[in-house]
Amino acid sequence: MEKILVCIKQVPDTMEVRIDPETNRIIREGVPSIVNPYDFYAMEAGLRLKEKYGGTAIVCTMGPPQAESALREALSLGFDQAFLLSDRGFAGSDTLATSYTLSCLVRKLMPVDIVICGREAMDGSTGQVGPELSESLGWPFFSCVSEIKEIVNSRLKARRMMEDHYEEIEGPIPAVLNVVKEIAEPRLPSLKGILKAKKAEIIVLNKGELEGEELRFGSSGSPTWVVKVWTPEVHKKGMVLEGEPVEIAQKLYQELKKQNVL
Ligand SMILES: Cc1cc2nc3c(=O)[nH]c(=O)nc-3n(C[C@H](O)[C@H](O)[C@H](O)COP(=O)(O)OP(=O)(O)OC[C@H]3O[C@@H](n4cnc5c(N)ncnc54)[C@H](O)[C@@H]3O)c2cc1C
C-alpha cells in the first residue's frame, strides 16, 4: 500500500462542556484538550494496516494551532507523518466544511489507499465527517468496521458491526472507513516513540496550501448552524429503596414489575 491516512480530532477534556450563549458553539478556550477517544481505535487500525501491508501511516487533524499536541501523541504511537490543517478561515466549519477541508488534504497526498476515521467525536458526536469525506472524494464508505479481514487486488474485505448482527462487506479501495471499538485494543506509546515525537516535524497547511474552492471552507462552506443548545430537563425522580439487602432486592423487583420493565 502507498498511504494510510487517519483523521483525528482534538476535543475538550471535560464532562462539563460550556456553550457560548451568543454563538451556540462549544467554548474551547481555557479547557484542557485530549484526542477524541474513538480516534485511538482508528489510529490502531491504521498502524496495524501499515504493519501488515506496508506503506506510510499519516495522521491529520483540522483544528487550531494547539491541536499540534494531538498529532504529537499520534506520532508517539508510530505514525510516519502528521498534518495540521489550520487557518482562521476554517473557523465556523460545520461537518460539511470539515470533511471538505480533509478531502483537500487527501487529494494533495494522493495516492492514498485508505482513510480511517473514528466512529464519532465526543463533542460534536454527529458521526458525519467520515461519510461526508467519502462523498466528497467519491470513494466507497465502510461504516462501523469491527475487523479488517484482508486487502487483496485492491479490494477490501471487512466485518461491520450492526446493532444485533455482523455483516461481511467487500469493496474497492481507495475507500474511507470508520471503525468501532472492537477493531483492536489501542497501543500505548513507547518511551522511544514519545522522544521521537517531541522532535518530529508537524506539517502545517493553511487554506491556500490546500488548494480547494474558497467558498467551501469555513463558515461560507457550512450550510448548517446551531440554532439553540440546551440541557434537557430531568422529569423522572430517583427512588431510594431502604432496608436489608434481601428486602431491597424484593422492593426493586416489585417496582420494576410495576413499571413493566420485567
Ligand atoms: C454552524 C457550525 C459552526 C461550527 N463552528 C465551529 C467552530 O468554529 N470551531 C470548531 O472547532 N467547531 C465548530 N463546529 C463543530 C464542527 O462542525 C465539528 O467540530 C466538526 O465538523 C466535526 O464534527 P463532529 O464533532 O460531529 O465529528 P464526527 O463526525 O462525530 O467525527 C467522526 C470522526 O471524524 C474525524 N474528525 C472529526 N472532526 C475532525 C477534524 N476537525 N479533523 C480531523 N478529523 C476529524 C475523526 O476521525 C472523528 O472520530 C461547528 C459546527 C456547526 C454546525
The ligand as an SDF file (V2000), in Angstrom:
LIG
                    3D

 53 58  0  0  0  0  0  0  0  0999 V2000
  -22.5650   26.0140   12.3380 C   0  0  0  0  0  0  0  0  0  0  0  0
  -21.4710   25.3010   12.9820 C   0  0  0  0  0  0  0  0  0  0  0  0
  -20.3480   26.0080   13.3290 C   0  0  0  0  0  0  0  0  0  0  0  0
  -19.2970   25.3710   13.9330 C   0  0  0  0  0  0  0  0  0  0  0  0
  -18.2210   26.1050   14.2580 N   0  0  0  0  0  0  0  0  0  0  0  0
  -17.1630   25.5190   14.8120 C   0  0  0  0  0  0  0  0  0  0  0  0
  -16.0180   26.2640   15.1290 C   0  0  0  0  0  0  0  0  0  0  0  0
  -15.9690   27.4750   14.9340 O   0  0  0  0  0  0  0  0  0  0  0  0
  -14.9510   25.6440   15.6920 N   0  0  0  0  0  0  0  0  0  0  0  0
  -15.0000   24.2960   15.9120 C   0  0  0  0  0  0  0  0  0  0  0  0
  -13.9820   23.7520   16.3900 O   0  0  0  0  0  0  0  0  0  0  0  0
  -16.0760   23.5450   15.6310 N   0  0  0  0  0  0  0  0  0  0  0  0
  -17.1640   24.1290   15.0890 C   0  0  0  0  0  0  0  0  0  0  0  0
  -18.2650   23.3960   14.7930 N   0  0  0  0  0  0  0  0  0  0  0  0
  -18.2500   21.9870   15.0790 C   0  0  0  0  0  0  0  0  0  0  0  0
  -17.7130   21.2680   13.8490 C   0  0  0  0  0  0  0  0  0  0  0  0
  -18.6910   21.1770   12.8670 O   0  0  0  0  0  0  0  0  0  0  0  0
  -17.3270   19.8850   14.2540 C   0  0  0  0  0  0  0  0  0  0  0  0
  -16.3240   20.0120   15.2390 O   0  0  0  0  0  0  0  0  0  0  0  0
  -16.7050   19.0980   13.1140 C   0  0  0  0  0  0  0  0  0  0  0  0
  -17.3750   19.2900   11.9100 O   0  0  0  0  0  0  0  0  0  0  0  0
  -16.6650   17.6200   13.4130 C   0  0  0  0  0  0  0  0  0  0  0  0
  -17.9640   17.1440   13.6110 O   0  0  0  0  0  0  0  0  0  0  0  0
  -18.2470   16.1540   14.7770 P   0  0  0  0  0  0  0  0  0  0  0  0
  -17.6270   16.7010   16.0000 O   0  0  0  0  0  0  0  0  0  0  0  0
  -19.6790   15.8250   14.8130 O   0  0  0  0  0  0  0  0  0  0  0  0
  -17.3700   14.8820   14.3140 O   0  0  0  0  0  0  0  0  0  0  0  0
  -17.8450   13.4120   13.9390 P   0  0  0  0  0  0  0  0  0  0  0  0
  -18.3970   13.3810   12.5770 O   0  0  0  0  0  0  0  0  0  0  0  0
  -18.6720   12.8430   15.0480 O   0  0  0  0  0  0  0  0  0  0  0  0
  -16.4070   12.7340   13.9370 O   0  0  0  0  0  0  0  0  0  0  0  0
  -16.1740   11.4690   13.3390 C   0  0  0  0  0  0  0  0  0  0  0  0
  -14.7100   11.3320   13.0430 C   0  0  0  0  0  0  0  0  0  0  0  0
  -14.3330   12.2650   12.0430 O   0  0  0  0  0  0  0  0  0  0  0  0
  -12.9890   12.6810   12.2520 C   0  0  0  0  0  0  0  0  0  0  0  0
  -12.9770   14.1310   12.5070 N   0  0  0  0  0  0  0  0  0  0  0  0
  -13.9560   14.9270   13.0070 C   0  0  0  0  0  0  0  0  0  0  0  0
  -13.5380   16.2010   13.0880 N   0  0  0  0  0  0  0  0  0  0  0  0
  -12.2700   16.2180   12.6370 C   0  0  0  0  0  0  0  0  0  0  0  0
  -11.3010   17.2290   12.4870 C   0  0  0  0  0  0  0  0  0  0  0  0
  -11.5420   18.5060   12.8210 N   0  0  0  0  0  0  0  0  0  0  0  0
  -10.0810   16.8850   11.9850 N   0  0  0  0  0  0  0  0  0  0  0  0
   -9.8040   15.5990   11.6420 C   0  0  0  0  0  0  0  0  0  0  0  0
  -10.6880   14.5980   11.7650 N   0  0  0  0  0  0  0  0  0  0  0  0
  -11.8980   14.9020   12.2580 C   0  0  0  0  0  0  0  0  0  0  0  0
  -12.4840   11.8960   13.4560 C   0  0  0  0  0  0  0  0  0  0  0  0
  -11.8990   10.7070   12.9990 O   0  0  0  0  0  0  0  0  0  0  0  0
  -13.7760   11.5830   14.2170 C   0  0  0  0  0  0  0  0  0  0  0  0
  -13.6750   10.4520   15.0450 O   0  0  0  0  0  0  0  0  0  0  0  0
  -19.3510   23.9920   14.2060 C   0  0  0  0  0  0  0  0  0  0  0  0
  -20.4950   23.2820   13.8680 C   0  0  0  0  0  0  0  0  0  0  0  0
  -21.5330   23.9100   13.2760 C   0  0  0  0  0  0  0  0  0  0  0  0
  -22.7410   23.1260   12.9190 C   0  0  0  0  0  0  0  0  0  0  0  0
  1  2  1  0
  2  3  1  0
  2 52  2  0
  3  4  2  0
  4  5  1  0
  4 50  1  0
  5  6  2  0
  6  7  1  0
  6 13  1  0
  7  8  2  0
  7  9  1  0
  9 10  1  0
 10 11  2  0
 10 12  1  0
 12 13  2  0
 13 14  1  0
 14 15  1  0
 14 50  1  0
 15 16  1  0
 16 17  1  0
 16 18  1  0
 18 19  1  0
 18 20  1  0
 20 21  1  0
 20 22  1  0
 22 23  1  0
 23 24  1  0
 24 25  2  0
 24 26  1  0
 24 27  1  0
 27 28  1  0
 28 29  2  0
 28 30  1  0
 28 31  1  0
 31 32  1  0
 32 33  1  0
 33 34  1  0
 33 48  1  0
 34 35  1  0
 35 36  1  0
 35 46  1  0
 36 37  1  0
 36 45  1  0
 37 38  2  0
 38 39  1  0
 39 40  1  0
 39 45  2  0
 40 41  1  0
 40 42  2  0
 42 43  1  0
 43 44  2  0
 44 45  1  0
 46 47  1  0
 46 48  1  0
 48 49  1  0
 50 51  2  0
 51 52  1  0
 52 53  1  0
M  END
$$$$
